[in-house]
């Protein structure tokens, strides 16, 4: 017997329940998004607390995913090292000989600098690091570049603090939860770091480009301020970043600006050190003689 023509296509209860559940989820999501939007407008402090809770919750998942990513990187590095072991051995021997000569020269320079500082009675007031914490996640691609640090307000981490690894500067704390924090990386488009070139001492400003590199612009007009291979370090100008932290190496020169590659790679770093916001010490004013 043929089925009646007036039978609806959605007669299946399973299909009806699925459509009903989809509508409920969509409406709930819209209401939740509207509530979060109103909260961000009416009570920014409570919205900031909510973002901190989200950071703490996301830290659990980013830590697990980072373990798998690091395992894949280690396997690839092991294969590459095995294939190119012979050529790498010769190159490393030559590099080791050059580094030994450089270390001897640097020790002599360091001793001379220490002697001159004692003669000039010069002292540097540099802040001590607050803590060392594990990096449990980072964003390798995209316009916005962040890393997740396994330390938050409970350990004294606050937005604006500088974060560095043994290789160099990583970025600054963007926002912090109770047990985890988000670090704005150097390659993010919103990053700007006052730097100086070690070779000639010229001041500049390094900004992220969102593609894994940084752009350096000289603060001195005229001339060619950059060369390929130049090392850029923090200048300490304007505060925030402690002076003389390695930042990036120039890889390409374009007229009055340069493209540089950051020295620190958050994807490969296990730990990072958090520094307080740097403030340039103000020299004490001499006492005025009384009339």
N, C-alpha and C positions, 0 to 999 in steps of 0.2 A: 504493500500500500504506500503511495507517495506521501511525503511529508506535507503538511498544510503550508500554503503560500504565506500566510500571515505570521509564520514563526519568525521571531527576531533573531538577528545574528548573534546578539549577546546573550543568548539563552543560557549558556554554560555558567554555572554558579562560580566556577573557578575564575573565569574571565571577569565576571562582575566583581568578585571580591578583590581581584588584582587591580582593577580600575579604581575601586573605592579606596584601597590602600594607597594607591598612587596619588589620588586627590588629597587624602588626609596628610600624607608626607609633604606634598607641595605646599598646602596651606599652612602647615606647621612651620615649614622652613621660611615662608614669607613673613609669618608673624614673628618668628624669632629674629630674622634679619631686621625687621622694622623696630623691634624692641631694642636691639643692640645699637641701631642708628640713633634712636631717641636717647639712649643712655650716653652715647658719645657726645651728643649735643648738650644735654641737660646736666650731666654729672661727669666731667672728664676724669676726675680722680677715681671714681668707681670704675669707669671704663679702663683706666690704666691698671687697676687691680685685676680686672677680668683678663686683660692681656697677659699679665704676669702669671695668672693661673694657667692660661693656655700654653705659655712657654714651659712651665714646669711639667705639664702633662705631655707636651710634645717631646721633651727631653728623653723620656723613657723609650720612645720609638726611634728617635734619631740615633741613640746609642746603639741599639740593636742593628739598625741598617748600616751604620758606619763600620761595624765589625765585619760584615760581609763585603763591603766595598774595599776595606783594607786588605782582606784576604785575597780578593781578585787582583789588586795592585801588586801584592807580594808575589803571586804566581807569575804575573807578566814580567816583573822585574827579574825574577829568577831565571826565566827562559831567556830574556835578553842578555843577561850577564853571562850565561853559559855559552851562547852563540858568539858573543864578542869578547870572550875572555882574553884571547891572545893580544889583540890590539889594545884593549883597555889596560892590560898589564904593562905594556911598553909606555903608553901615555902616562900612566900613574907613576911610573918610575921617574920619568922626566919631570913630571909635576912635583914629585916629592923632593927632588934635588933643588928645584927652583924655590919651593916653599921653605926648605931648610935655610937657604941663603936669605930669604925674606925675613924669617924669624930672627936670625942673628941681627940683621939690620934693625928690625923693629924693637928688639930688646935694647939696643944701643940708643935708639931714639927715645924710648920710654924712660930710660935712666937719665938722659939729658933733660927731658921735659920735667921729670920729678925734681931734678936739681934746680932748674930755672924757677919752678913754682915755689920751692923753698926760699930761694933768693928774693923773689918778688912777694913772698908771703901771700900767695894767691890760694884761696880755698874755694871749692865748688860745693854748693848746697844742692845736692841732687836727692830726690825723694827715694826712699827705700820701697821695694815692691810690697804689695799687700799680701798676696798669696800666689800660689801656683795651682792651677786647676786643669782638668782634662778637657780637651776639645772633643765633643761627642757628635758633631755634625757640621756640615758646611754645604753651601750651594755652589756647585762647580760651574753652572751656566745660568744665563738669564741676566736681565738688566740690573736687578737688585741682588747684591751679594752679601750674605750673612753667614756667620758661624754660630754654633751653639756651645756655650761654655758651661761646664758642670759646677757652677758657683753662682750664688745670687745674693740678695740683700742679707740673708742670714750670715754670710761670711764677710759682709762689708762691701760688696761690689755695688757700685752706683753708676748710672748713666754718665758718659763722658770720660770715664777712666780709660787709659791707654792699655792695650793688650799686645804683647810681643812674644815671640818664640826665640830660641837660640839663634836662628838665622837672621831675624830682624823683626820690624814692626808688622803686626797683623791688622790692627785697626783699633777701634774704640768701642766701648760698651754703648749700645744703642738703647736698650731697655732691659730691665732685669726683673725676674720673678724672685720667689723666696729661695729656690734651690738651683735655678738655672738663669742664664742671661743670653741675650742675642748680641753678637758683636758685628758691627758694621765694618766690612772688609775694605782694604785699600782700593780694590778694583771696583767698588760700587760707584755709581754715577754721582752720589751725593757726598763723596769723600773729598776733602781738601786738606793737604798737609803742608805746612811751611817747611821747606828743605833748604839745604845748601849743598853745593857740589864740593866734594873733598879736594879735588885737584886744584881748583882756583878760588874756592871760598865764595863763589857767587850765589846769592840767595835766589830762591825760586819758589814756585807753588806747584805741588804735584796733586793732580786730581784723577780720580778713577774714570774709566771710560765704559765700564760695564761689559768688556769683552776679555777680561783677564790681564789688561795692561793699564798703564798710567800715562798721563800726559803731563810733561813738566814744562812750565813757562818761566822764563827768566824775569826777575824783577828789575833787571838793569837793561836799559834800552841800548840797542846797537851792539854790533859785534856778534861773533859766533861763540856763545857761552858753553856749548856742549860738544862733547866728543863721544863717539861710541865706546862703551866700556866705563864711562864715568860712574862713580858711586855717589848716590844721593843719600844724605842722612838728615835726620830731623834737626832743625835749627833752634827750636825752643821758642821762636817768636810767637807772641800771642798766647803763650801758655798751652795747656792741655798735654802736649807731647814733650817728654823729657829730651833734652838735646843729645845729639850724637848717636841716635838709634839708627842702624842701617835700614833704609827704606827700599830702594830699588837700584837697578843698574840700567844705564841708557843702552838701548839696542838699536835705535834709529834716530837720526837727526834730520829735522825738517825745518830749515831756515832758523827762525827764532824760537822754536820749540823742539821738544824731543819726546820720543816714545820710550818708555822704560818698563822693565819687567820686575815686579816685586820679588824680593829675595825670599820672603817667607811664604810657604805654601801650606795653608790651613788643612788641605786634604791629606797631607803627609805628616803633619805635626800631631803628636800625642798630647803634649802639655803646652800650656801658655802661662805667662806671668802677667799679672794685673798690677799696674802702677797707678798711684793716685794722680789726680789732675795736677799737672805741673804749673807752678806759679814762679815767675822770674823774681828772684830775691831783689828787694829794693835796698840800695845802699843807705846806710844811716846818715842822716843829715848832720853836719857839724853843729855843735851847740853855739848859739848866738851869745856873744859876750854881753853881760849885763852893763847897762850904763852906770 
